[in-house]
């Protein structure tokens, strides 16, 4: 316990350790505020009102066109039929907005699904649209269908503001790269400060090498996981205060060829958090190993960032790497892309999944843990032998 207090004092007194943590939390709050401001123009009712406005403008244009160019009874009949359809659509959209505003979400979603299917010819099977637009429509239908069943308020996709969904988006956008970078900066000084003239001073303490190594790694893990938990709690609570807690049953659309399905955000969060906790352990062990090899602050920081961040950025972008990506621990740093199967599809590698992620990260952790203890053991034995020889002389 005394060693833990010493580590904490060193961490606390170094103000440079706090700066990246503060920046990380401020970034989360800034994104939330921006999402909340944008939601005024992009939420369910705002988008519906934009469509209503556009349809009313079409009605006015049709009336002017009919007056100017309709010469035959057939032309007039066509314009009148089009006008009737547009008026009926506007009426349905206005009813949908009223229902949603009154909290009758399921009824509003039912109308939304009907309008989507009607607009894009899904009832008749005559949908003609680019592949990306088709996927977008099917995603919307899948989400609104599940929301109708759950009868809960909708959130903006990719710009969430509710507690549960914003937490999921925070873990997706901030943890794989930015959080790892911050861990490298905050833990780097702690792990390298023990070296003086290439000598590990922890080995000079009157205790077994295993205890010194264990206490150092334990402090790094406790600090990292505490920071991770606090960041998640801040993201969830701040979003809940501004826009409501949301629901952990909220559907997230997932493209599993040939269909688009939904999974509750709570299930995706569970898988994401499991992978990210293992990732944090791996980061701490990697930093400790690199600090043993480099013994200085800047080389340790540079090599750690290179080793930890490069796979995160490379997987899915370098074609030859995709076939072996399921064997790389760095692949599973993109935890949300694992839980929603996006990275598996991107790499065309079905072995990239949650179960393999747990296995690969666990094996990597055990190997790094063994290597760290073996290195400290040999150095401790070597130091003891040198000390005994000096005493004999």
C-alpha positions, -999 to +999 in steps of 0.1 A: +000+000+000+029+024+008+043+019-027+008+027-042+007+060-023+042+069-035+031+062-071+000+083-066+019+112-051+043+112-081+014+111-105-005+139-086+025+163-084+032+160-121+007+185-135+015+173-170-003+141-163-036+159-157-036+179-188-044+151-213-071+137-189-088+171-187-086+176-225-102+141-230-131+149-207-136+184-222-137+168-257-165+144-246-185+173-232-179+195-262-191+167-286-222+163-265-230+200-265-225+201-303-247+171-308-274+186-286-273+218-306-274+200-339-303+178-327-326+209-329-323+206-367-318+169-371-341+151-346-373+132-357-397+162-356-372+186-373-366+162-402-403+156-406-411+193-406-385+199-433-402+172-454-436+188-448-422+222-459-407+206-490-440+189-499-460+221-494-436+239-518-442+211-543-480+216-540-476+253-547-453+246-577-478+221-591-507+246-589-486+272-608-475+246-633-511+234-639-523+269-645-494+276-670-491+244-689-521+221-685-539+223-718-558+190-719-581+172-695-556+144-691-529+169-680-553+184-655-562+150-642-525+140-638-518+172-619-549+168-597-539+132-589-504+143-580-517+171-559-541+147-541-512+123-532-490+152-519-518+166-498-525+132-483-488+128-476-485+162-459-516+153-438-500+121-427-467+138-419-484+164-398-503+137-379-470+119-373-454+150-359-484+156-336-483+120-323-445+122-317-448+155-299-476+140-277-454+111-267-472+085-288-440+073-304-451+039-315-479+054-336-456+080-351-431+054-361-458+033-377-467+062-400-430+069-407-424+033-418-455+034-440-442+067-456-408+053-462-421+021-479-446+041-499-420+067-511-394+042-523-417+016-538-412-011-512-449-021-513-448-028-550-412-041-552-402-014-576-376+004-556-350+019-579-322+036-560-284+035-556-271+008-533-261+033-506-296+049-505-312+014-504-290+005-474-299+038-457-337+032-462-335-004-449-315+008-419-342+034-411-370+009-415-352-017-392-346+009-365-381+024-366-396-010-366-378-019-334-385+015-319-422+010-326-421-023-307-402-007-277-423+026-279-393+047-269-380+081-281-357+081-311-321+095-311-299+108-339-278+081-355-240+088-352-248+121-333-265+107-303-275+128-273-293+103-249-273+087-221-271+051-232-265+058-269-241+087-263-220+065-240-219+039-268-208+065-293-182+079-269-166+045-265-167+041-303-151+074-312-128+083-283-113+051-268-096+032-297-070+059-304-074+090-282-078+072-249-048+049-257-027+080-265-036+096-232-028+064-213+007+064-230+013+100-219+000+096-183+017+063-175+049+069-194+065+090-167+054+067-139+070+036-156+102+054-166+108+075-135+123+045-117+154+043-140+186+061-132+217+055-153+199+025-168+194+010-134+159+000-122+157+014-087+127-008-079+150-038-079+170-021-051+141-021-027+142-047+002+114-068-014+110-095-040+110-084-076+076-099-080+061-075-055+077-044-071+065-055-105+030-063-093+026-030-074+037-010-104+014-028-128-015-027-103-012+010-100-011+015-137-042-007-141-061+010-113-053+044-126-063+035-162-095+017-154-105+045-129-100+070-157-120+048-181-149+044-157-150+081-148-150+091-185-179+067-191-198+079-161-193+116-171-205+108-207-236+089-195-246+113-168-241+146-187-260+132-217-288+120-194-291+154-177-294+172-211-315+148-232-326+119-209-311+086-200-325+068-230-328+030-230-302+002-231-327-016-253-323+012-280-317-005-314-285-001-333-286-011-370-260-037-380-254-048-416-251-086-416-253-096-452-277-100-468-299-083-442-298-054-418-307-063-383-307-044-350-291-052-316-298-034-283-272-009-274-268-025-240-256-058-256-231-039-277-219-019-247-213-051-227-191-066-255-174-032-261-165-027-224-152-063-220-129-058-250-118-023-239-110-034-203-087-061-218-073-035-241-064-013-212-046-042-194-027-049-226-017-012-229-004-011-194+017-043-198+030-030-231+041+003-216+058-014-188+077-037-211+088-009-234+099+011-204+122-018-194+137-019-228+141+019-234+145+032-199+139+068-210+108+089-214+108+099-250+119+066-266+093+048-244+065+071-255+074+070-292+077+032-294+046+026-273+025+048-295+039+032-326+033-004-313-002+003-299-017+028-324-004+015-357-025-017-358-057+003-349-052+025-379-039-001-403-065-029-399-091-025-426-070-002-447-040-024-456-053-053-477-027-080-470-031-073-432-069-081-433-064-118-437-044-120-405-062-093-386-081-117-363-047-128-348-036-092-340-044-079-305-045-043-320-075-053-341-097-056-311-088-021-299-117-011-323-141-027-298-173-012-311-164-022-347-160-057-334-193-058-315-213-045-345-194-067-370-183-037-391-146-045-390-154-082-399-172-070-431-146-044-439-118-069-437-139-097-452-127-119-423-154-137-404-129-147-376-129-111-364-155-113-336-161-108-299-152-144-289-119-143-308-112-109-294-115-122-258-092-151-266-065-132-285-063-103-260-062-128-230-033-147-246-015-115-254-019-103-218-006-136-204+024-135-226+032-099-218+027-106-181+051-135-182+077-116-202+075-086-177+080-109-147+108-129-164+128-097-173+125-083-138+134-117-123+166-120-143+176-084-136+169-089-099+190-121-098+218-103-118+218-074-094+219-097-064+249-116-078+268-084-085+261-071-050+273-104-034+305-104-055+312-068-045+308-077-008+332-107-012+358-086-028 
